[in-house]
């Protein structure tokens, strides 16, 4: 959409561009909590399929609505946002039943890296489509691709490993043993969800603030980059595509590498606690992005072949978005850490609040009267605040929201073993009788035996 608006509205209609971009986020938060509950209740696959069909159809509405005026364009975009609100809660519901604990970072990073790939493809492809087939082609192609993906997903995906026909018995047992406390067949209603406990949870508050701060910078880049480079450096359209996709190519690489490093090196090889991993990754992601935004404000505007500022600006923007990729191994997957059972509802709550920057971020151009220096200064400060908050407040152990006393601070011992034909799993608190780890594990061919206390610390 950030490409399309530059063709739909003239450069003198900057206010119209900002409103059209922000309209998506008017609808996006409205269905988040509903989607989180529906995904937990009916399965992430069904909810995600329904959403994909709806947002594909609503994307087409932008074309006829544009002839009716700005308000109608905003309405069409709000409907797209409403439909896409089911996306992340549904994905988290699928993650909670499919992914073992020691693969969470790399799985969530790889899953969300698809957004960076889509951004790159859309930025390059939309520019070409608009030039050669008109801006209307952007929405036609986007809608068709969405419907094709929905068809493929309906044929290949399964709500949970328990109902999948594409995995073996050994893999199923391993997933069930290592994914945490999850009931993949649960169909409980709203009354069974501890909403009040969510609202009072320090662990959830620790995630929502950096989520809000991260989205401020991310949505800002996603929305105003073309406008920034065109206005500040008079960038030609043939250069625009490359400059605006570089950050997301870098993000894709960093996102996947950091996920692999977090799980395979920090967690498995070095034995870092989950909470330590989440804090370090979040500090790197938001702190790094914040510094890059502050550096970006120092780049002077210029134009012509002798303009070197455009190169420096591209480097800072690329680094800011790339650093953000590390967050998927930090606070973003932390929703699943603190409650595998209610991960989709928790993400829905956090993402609802974190959607506000999607509306306010692009509007900062209006607040600061198109002064990009002030816009980037504010964004950098917001990112750094999010990093400090999470490092100070974060937790990573299962909060057991559905337990009578919510003994999230009790020492939790979880032992997982997966042999060729059987699985052994036991869970106890520190008050339970001591278990002989050597007897349980010494004769096993493959095992994972961990003891975790408050904050996810390994205490073997």
C-alpha positions, -999 to +999 in steps of 0.1 A: +000+000+000+029+024+007+038+021-030+002+023-043-006+055-025+022+074-043+003+066-075-032+070-061-026+104-046-003+132-057+027+145-037+006+175-027-019+151-011+004+139+017-024+141+043-045+118+021-016+094+017-011+092+055-048+086+061-050+059+035-020+041+051-033+045+086-068+032+077-056-004+077-049-001+114-084+012+122-097-023+115-067-044+124-070-043+162-108-048+164-109-086+159-076-095+175-089-108+208-118-126+191-094-142+167-071-153+196-100-170+213-114-185+181-080-199+172-077-216+206-112-228+205-116-239+168-081-243+157-056-218+141-061-234+106-098-226+102-095-191+115-065-183+094-082-197+062-113-176+068-092-145+074-071-151+042-102-154+021-118-122+035-087-100+032-081-111-004-117-102-013-116-069+005-083-060-012-102-059-045-126-033-031-100-006-030-102-003-068-139+007-071-139+025-038-111+048-050-135+063-075-159+072-046-133+092-026-108+090+002-133+080+029-142+049+008-106+040+003-101+042+040-131+020+046-118-007+022-084-007+039-100-009+073-119-040+061-086-055+050-071-047+084-101-063+101-096-095+082-059-096+087-064-092+124-068-130+127-033-136+112-009-136+141-032-150+168-039-180+144-003-185+137+005-185+175-022-210+181-006-233+155+028-227+170+017-236+205+006-271+195+032-279+169+066-265+181+088-280+210+102-255+235+138-258+222+127-249+186+105-219+194+129-191+185+139-205+151+104-216+142+088-182+150+116-164+133+113-185+102+075-182+102+075-144+105+104-140+080+077-146+054+065-111+061+099-097+051+099-118+019+064-106+011+075-070+017+104-074-007+083-090-033+055-065-030+079-035-030+096-046-062+066-061-079+042-033-070+064-006-085+066-025-118+029-033-118+020+003-112+043+015-140+033-010-166-003-020-157-016+008-134-019+009-097-051-011-099-030-042-108-013-041-074-046-050-057-057-075-083-025-095-081-024-093-043-059-106-040-052-135-064-021-145-046-039-145-013-066-168-026-040-192-041-022-194-008-054-201+010-061-230-013-026-245-008-028-240+030-062-258+032-047-288+014-014-291+033-019-278+068-034-294+099-048-278+131-025-299+153-001-328+151-028-350+167-049-348+135-022-345+109-016-373+085+018-361+075+039-369+105+050-402+121+042-416+155+077-408+169+076-371+158+041-368+174+053-382+207+083-358+207+061-328+200+036-337+227+063-342+253+083-311+246+058-283+237+046-275+273+012-276+289-011-276+259-045-293+253-046-295+215-082-308+216-096-282+239-127-264+228-135-243+259-154-211+257-147-176+269-157-183+305-128-208+309-102-183+300-086-164+329-088-129+314-085-111+347-053-129+355-039-119+321-046-083+329-027-085+362+002-104+349+036-087+352+050-112+326+025-101+300+030-064+308+067-069+302+060-081+267+033-056+256+054-024+261+083-035+239+058-049+214+043-014+212+077+002+209+090-022+182+059-017+161+063+020+163+096+018+144+086-011+121+053+004+109+070+038+105+095+023+082+069+003+063+047+033+058+070+063+051+102+050+035+091+057-001+079+092+010+111+098+030+135+090+002+115+107-025+111+139-004+145+141+012+167+129-017+145+132-047+151+096-053+142+082-088+116+054-090+142+030-105+163+035-074+134+034-050+127-003-053+162-013-043+166+011-015+133+002+002+137-036-001+173-037+013+161-034+049+137-064+046+163-086+028+186-079+057+158-085+082+151-119+066+187-130+070+191-116+106+158-130+117+166-166+107+202-165+118+193-151+152+165-177+157+189-206+149+216-190+172+192-185+201+179-221+200+209-241+189+238-222+205+225-201+234+199-226+247+212-260+238+250-256+237+257-228+261+228-236+285+215-200+288+181-196+305+151-187+284+147-154+302+183-144+295+180-152+258+147-133+255+162-102+273+195-102+253+177-106+219+152-078+228+179-055+239+199-060+207+167-056+185+152-025+200+183-009+213+200-014+179+170-001+160+167+029+183+203+039+178+200+036+140+169+059+141+189+085+161+217+082+136+193+086+107+182+120+119+217+133+113+217+126+076+212+158+056+189+160+026+204+164-009+197+154-045+216+147-077+245+124-086+268+139-059+244+131-031+260+107-006+234+111+021+211+087+003+237+059+008+241+067+045+204+069+050+199+035+033+225+019+055+209+033+087+174+022+077+186-012+066+204-017+100+173-005+120+150-030+103+176-057+104+182-053+141+144-056+145+146-092+132+164-103+164+132-094+183+114-126+171+138-146+193+131-120+221+099-106+233+078-117+203+080-155+211+079-147+249+040-149+247+044-186+241+070-190+269+047-176+296+017-197+286+017-223+259-020-230+267-031-194+262-005-181+238-029-171+211-051-151+235-021-134+250-006-125+217-040-112+206-042-089+236-006-076+231-010-072+194-042-052+198-024-026+219+007-028+197-014-020+166-018+016+178+016+026+163+002+016+130-022+045+132+000+070+152+033+062+135+026+075+100+006+104+116+038+117+132+046+132+099+016+154+103+024+161+140+059+172+132+049+190+100+068+166+077+100+171+097+117+137+093+144+146+118+119+149+146+100+118+134+131+096+136+143+111+169+110+103+185+110+068+170+145+061+183+136+072+218+105+049+218+125+019+207+151+024+235+124+027+261+110-006+250+143-023+253+149-010+289+114-020+300+117-056+288+152-061+302+139-049+336+106-067+337+107-099+316+100-134+327+101-167+307+085-194+328+050-208+323+027-186+344+001-214+348-028-190+345-053-218+348-039-231+381-058-222+414-029-203+429-009-193+398+023-206+413+044-193+384+073-187+408+074-223+420+103-244+408+092-264+378+110-296+369+103-310+335+119-342+323+115-352+287+127-385+272+121-398+237+133-432+228+126-453+198+092-466+209+082-448+241+082-414+258+086-406+295+075-372+308+071-361+344+065-327+360+068-317+396+074-288+419+102-284+443+079-298+471+076-331+454+098-361+462+133-359+447+137-377+414+168-396+406+180-380+373+207-406+367+183-435+371+158-419+347+183-409+320+215-429+321+201-459+302+182-438+276+194-434+240+182-399+236+171-375+263+165-340+274+164-336+312+161-301+325+152-285+357+139-249+355+132-224+383+118-189+383+128-170+352+135-202+332+169-207+349+186-241+344+192-255+379+204-290+373 
